[in-house]
């Protein structure tokens, strides 16, 4: 199983494998035909409430955000299993517009998918 995380603003490469957008909102300034998205997994992104809460004070809320997002992900078991199955078949790249490469929802999602 190989799962990577990449900013949606980075160049799409063949080595990305299946490109899966994991943001609830479409990224600003990105045209759909340029993004080369294979799947937009909106249903497993943080809820609007959680996303807004986290963005109010991101560094201080990181630990609690992870707990809350994992609880939300638990409600989407079927979608997670589908992504896990896909990742077992081929390389997938989780795409996000998040600027912080280490403290964002895609890192939480990746750890859940790899578990």
C-alpha positions, -999 to 999 in steps of 0.1 A, spaced: 0 0 0 15 33 -10 -3 66 -1 13 100 -5 0 135 2 5 163 -22 -6 199 -26 -32 203 -54 -11 232 -66 18 209 -74 22 196 -109 2 164 -117 26 135 -124 20 100 -138 38 87 -106 9 102 -85 -12 72 -94 -49 78 -85 -53 114 -76 -79 119 -49 -89 154 -38 -97 153 0 -108 189 4 -145 198 9 -142 230 -11 -127 232 -46 -92 248 -44 -90 284 -55 -74 291 -88 -74 254 -100 -92 245 -132 -108 211 -131 -92 200 -164 -57 210 -151 -61 193 -117 -64 158 -132 -85 145 -103 -96 109 -104 -119 111 -74 -132 139 -52 -138 124 -18 -159 152 -2 -177 128 21 -146 120 41 -134 156 45 -138 174 78 -172 189 84 -176 226 77 -180 232 115 -148 213 123 -129 229 95 -139 264 106 -132 257 142 -97 244 134 -88 273 112 -95 298 140 -64 287 159 -47 259 139 -15 253 158 -31 253 192 -60 231 181 -41 204 162 -43 177 188 -80 181 194 -87 185 157 -72 150 151 -95 135 177 -126 152 163 -117 144 127 -111 107 135 -145 106 152 -161 121 120 -142 95 99 -156 67 120 -190 76 106 -178 69 70 -166 34 74 -177 23 39 -160 52 21 -128 45 41 -129 8 32 -132 17 -5 -102 39 -3 -82 13 16 -91 -13 -11 -80 11 -39 -47 18 -21 -40 -19 -19 -44 -21 -57 -25 9 -68 -6 40 -56 -29 68 -45 -21 105 -39 -43 125 -15 -45 160 -27 -52 191 -5 -49 228 -7 -36 229 29 -4 250 33 9 232 64 22 199 51 24 182 85 -7 194 104 -36 190 81 -66 166 77 -49 147 48 -22 135 73 -49 122 96 -67 105 68 -35 89 55 -27 74 90 -63 60 92 -60 45 57 -27 29 65 -38 14 98 
